[in-house]
Amino acid sequence: MIRIALPRLIDGVTRQGRNLLRRYAAGAFARRTGGSGSHAMRLERLAHSLLSGRGEASGVLIATELLQIYAGATTDERLAFFRLLAERFDTGATALDAAWARYKADGPSALPALAQAVEAPRQELFRRLNLAPGGTAALVGMRADLLRAARSAGGTLDAVDADLLHLLQSWFNRGFLTMRQIDWSSPANLLERVTRYEAVHHIRDWNDLRSRLDPPDRRCFAFFHPAMPDEPLIFVEVALTRGMPDAIQSVLDPARAPMASADADTAVFYSISNCQPGLKGVSFGHFLIKQVASDLKGDLPGLDCFVTLSPIPGFIAWLGKSDPALAEACKSDDFDEEARASLTARAIEYFTTARTADNRPVDPVARFHLGNGARLERLNWMGDTSANGMRQSAGLMVNYLYDLANIETYHEAYANDGAVILGDPFRATMRQLTKPTARAMARNRR
């Protein structure tokens, strides 16, 4: 009896001792940094203490306290904290000048010191904040706040964002991510997140969600990070079909008859949603699509076509700048042949000639898929007749095709030259236009 009870007694005393030490340390720290004052002042004191501390245990306590205070801070107090990071935790010009002078004098042996001088102290602050339980998720949330604050900060917070993004890109690189399938048997909290994060085609209710996850011809895959195991980073919804669909209405029709997955020859990526605003600029989508395509091909050898059914979110906004009358008129579905031809011609122009300053398509979805190595396969008339589809693209949708044998070739053409690779169906639509319009389009396309 004594032999059995003694280890338990020792373990209980040890746990109580740890808890008392933790509470004492937290209280001592609060007295040392001042428990009163505004959130902004306390955040500043804690940030300096976290950087000046050396012990890991005390660092965890301070990081935890700082993140707790940040969570309770107002929008203005968080903005003040970001400005503090920009002004007082920036690279020291004097130290940087000295390190650069040593590098010029001593060469490569002085490079480590130069690299240390270049790094702003706030990067180390972010690293130490990551020591706190839930620190990674808290920093992702903090960057979402930072991005919102930066919109009205006139560029003063750009360096802070660049430092935090640099760390997040390292922490969330592909090697740390795991892909998991989400289905109707997944935990309820995860299903709720899918409903909340869906960014392309609104999920109306649980029945709508079930129709996307439960049938044998539907799949959903997501990337997760070990520090945020219950939070999807990005997910893609897949429909298994016969042939390439030209309208989202048929894909999402709740009354459709599901088919056996083995009978499908096409995998349709019809919705891709980024779930964490704080991870903007951290690329996941191209890894996810390629892995999903590869895994589906392995499970279902009959699949020979991997294609999207994608919205055109920027089309009407772009059209409104050059032809506001047409943009306004095409928000209804009442088109005559002349209006349809005009709208189709402008859509082709939008994809093939309208460019950003860095010679990329103006459409963000096009940049994403073409950058991944897809080709622009087909333009679909009245592909999305929902209110949102009519508002943003006059009902038009497109298919981007992932030709697994040519993905790298297409990617290189786009990355090096900004080339938009066109599929035969898209070219056929161009040929169906009036000859003068077709010739004009042909002169301008790549």
MARKE-382578 format. One record per residue (C-alpha): x, y, z; residue in three letters. Coordinates in steps of 0.2 Angstrom, whole numbers, plus 5000, padded with zeros to 4 digits. Layout:
// residues N
XYZALA ...
// end
This chain:
// residues 446
500050005000MET 501450125005ILE 502450084989ARG 500950114978ILE 500350274987ALA 502050354989LEU 502350394970PRO 500650464969ARG 500950574984LEU 502650634977ILE 501850674960ASP 500350774968GLY 501550874979VAL 502650904963THR 501150964953ARG 500551084968GLN 502351154969GLY 502451194951ARG 500751274951ASN 501251384966LEU 502851424958LEU 501951474942ARG 500751584952ARG 502151664962TYR 503151694946ALA 501651774937ALA 501251884953GLY 503051934954ALA 503151984936PHE 501552084937ALA 502252184952ARG 503852204942ARG 503052264926THR 501552354934GLY 499952274934GLY 498952444931SER 498952554917GLY 498252544899SER 498352394889HIS 499552484877ALA 500752534891MET 500752354899ARG 501052284881LEU 502552394879GLU 503252344897ARG 503052164893LEU 503852164876ALA 505352244883HIS 505452114897SER 505151974885LEU 506652024875LEU 507752064890SER 507451894899GLY 508551744897ARG 507651604905GLY 506451504895GLU 505251474909ALA 505051654913SER 504951684894GLY 503451574893VAL 502551664907LEU 502951834900ILE 502351784882ALA 500751714889THR 500351874899GLU 500751984884LEU 499651884873LEU 498251884886GLN 498352074887ILE 498352094868TYR 496751984867ALA 495852104878GLY 496552264870ALA 495452384860THR 495752414842THR 496652574846ASP 497752494859GLU 498252364846ARG 498652494834LEU 499752584847ALA 500652414850PHE 500952394831PHE 501652574830ARG 502752534845LEU 503452384836LEU 503752494820ALA 504652634830GLU 505552554845ARG 505852374839PHE 506552414822ASP 508352384816THR 509652504824GLY 510452614811ALA 512052634821THR 512352454824ALA 511852414806LEU 513152544799ASP 514452464811ALA 514152284805ALA 514152344787TRP 515852424789ALA 516552264797ARG 515852164783TYR 516652274770LYS 518352264780ALA 518352084785ASP 517251994771GLY 516251834774PRO 516851814792SER 515851964797ALA 514251904788LEU 513351824804PRO 513551984813ALA 512852084798LEU 511351964797ALA 511051994816GLN 511152184814ALA 509952174799VAL 508652084809GLU 507452194818ALA 507252154837PRO 505352124834ARG 505751964825GLN 506451894840GLU 505051964850LEU 503851864839PHE 504851704841ARG 504751724860ARG 502851754859LEU 502751594850ASN 503351504866LEU 501651534874ALA 500351394874PRO 499351434858GLY 500651564853GLY 500651514834THR 498751534833ALA 498851694842ALA 500151764831LEU 499151714815VAL 497751814823GLY 498851964827MET 499351974809ARG 497551974804ALA 497352124815ASP 498952204808LEU 498452184790LEU 496752284795ARG 497752414804ALA 498952434790ALA 497652484777ARG 497552664785SER 499252674792ALA 500052744776GLY 501452614775GLY 502152644792THR 501752464798LEU 502452374782ASP 504052334789ALA 503152254805VAL 502052154793ASP 503552094782ALA 504452034798ASP 502951934804LEU 502551864787LEU 504351804785HIS 504251704801LEU 502451634797LEU 503151584780GLN 504451484788SER 503351404802TRP 501951364789PHE 503051294775ASN 502451134766ARG 503551014776GLY 502551054792PHE 500751034784LEU 499650884784THR 498250854772MET 496650774779ARG 494950734771GLN 493450814779ILE 491850714778ASP 490150704786TRP 490950604800SER 492250734805SER 492050824822PRO 490550944823ALA 491751094827ASN 492751064811LEU 491151054800LEU 490651214808GLU 492251294803ARG 492051234785VAL 490351314784THR 491051474791ARG 492551484781TYR 491751434764GLU 492251594753ALA 491551544736VAL 489851464737HIS 488951504753HIS 488351354763ILE 486551384768ARG 486351254782ASP 486851084788TRP 485850994774ASN 486851094761ASP 488451054770LEU 488050864770ARG 487650874751SER 489450934748ARG 490350804760LEU 489250644762ASP 488850584744PRO 490050454736PRO 490450584722ASP 491050724733ARG 492650754742ARG 493350894753CYS 495250904758PHE 496151024769ALA 497851074775PHE 498251074794PHE 499751134804HIS 500251034820PRO 500151194830ALA 498351224825MET 497651044823PRO 495851094824ASP 495951244812GLU 496051214793PRO 497151324784LEU 496451304767ILE 495151174760PHE 494651124742VAL 492951054738GLU 492850924724VAL 491450854713ALA 491750684704LEU 490850694688THR 490650624670ARG 491350764659GLY 491850944663MET 490351044670PRO 489951214663ASP 488851274677ALA 488951274696ILE 487051254698GLN 487151074692SER 488651034704VAL 487751104719LEU 485951054715ASP 485350964731PRO 484150864720ALA 485450784709ARG 485750594709ALA 487450554716PRO 488550434706MET 489750304711ALA 491450374712SER 492150234701ALA 491050294687ASP 491850474687ALA 493150524674ASP 493350704680THR 493750784696ALA 493150964698VAL 493851084710PHE 492451194712TYR 492851294728SER 494451334736ILE 494451434753SER 495851514763ASN 495351504781CYS 496551614790GLN 496651794785PRO 498251814795GLY 499151694783LEU 498851804768LYS 500451794757GLY 500851614763VAL 500551504749SER 499651334751PHE 498451314737GLY 499551254723HIS 500251114735PHE 498451064740LEU 497751054722ILE 499250954716LYS 499250834731GLN 497350814730VAL 497450774711ALA 498850644714SER 497950564728ASP 496350554719LEU 497150484703LYS 497950344714GLY 496250304722ASP 495250314706LEU 496250264691PRO 494750304680GLY 494950494683LEU 495850574668ASP 495250754669CYS 495650874683PHE 494851044681VAL 494151184691THR 492451274689LEU 492951454694SER 492151624697PRO 492851774689ILE 492751894703PRO 493552054696GLY 492652054679PHE 491252174681ILE 492352294691ALA 493552294677TRP 492252314664LEU 491452454673GLY 493052564671LYS 493052554652SER 491252514648ASP 490052564663PRO 488452554652ALA 488852374647LEU 489352334665ALA 487752394672GLU 486652314658ALA 487452144660CYS 487052114679LYS 485352044673SER 485151874663ASP 484151954649ASP 485451964635PHE 485151974616ASP 486451894604GLU 487352054602GLU 487452094620ALA 488051914623ARG 489451934609ALA 489952094616SER 490152024634LEU 491051874628THR 492251974618ALA 492652084633ARG 492851934644ALA 494151864632ILE 495052034632GLU 494952024651TYR 495851864652PHE 497051884637THR 497652064637THR 497152154653ALA 498752154664ARG 499352214680THR 500952324681ALA 502052164683ASP 501252084667ASN 500051964675ARG 498151944672PRO 497152064682VAL 495951924688ASP 496551854705PRO 495851684702VAL 496751674685ALA 498351724693ARG 498151584706PHE 497751444694HIS 498951494679LEU 500351514692GLY 500051334698ASN 500251274680GLY 498451254674ALA 497851314657ARG 496251424653LEU 495151284646GLU 493451354643ARG 492351504646LEU 490551464652ASN 489051564648TRP 487851584663MET 488951464673GLY 488351554689ASP 486651634689THR 486651664708SER 486551844714ALA 488351854718ASN 488851774701GLY 487851894691MET 488552044701ARG 490352004700GLN 490451914683SER 488751934674ALA 488551744677GLY 490151694668LEU 491351554674MET 492851474668VAL 493651304668ASN 495551294672TYR 496251124667LEU 497651044676TYR 498550934664ASP 499650834675LEU 500950794662ALA 501150984657ASN 500951074674ILE 502751114675GLU 502851174657THR 501351284659TYR 501951354676HIS 503651394668GLU 502851484654ALA 501851584665TYR 503151624678ALA 504451674665ASN 503451764652ASP 501751784660GLY 501051674646ALA 499151624647VAL 499051454640ILE 497351424631LEU 496351264628GLY 495451214613ASP 493751254619PRO 494251434624PHE 495051464607ARG 493451394599ALA 492451534608THR 493651664601MET 493351594584ARG 491551614585GLN 491651794588LEU 491451914573THR 492951904562LYS 493552084566PRO 493452054584THR 494251884583ALA 495751964573ARG 495952094587ALA 495951964600MET 497151854591ALA 498351994589ARG 498352034607ASN 498351854615ARG 499951764618ARG 
// end
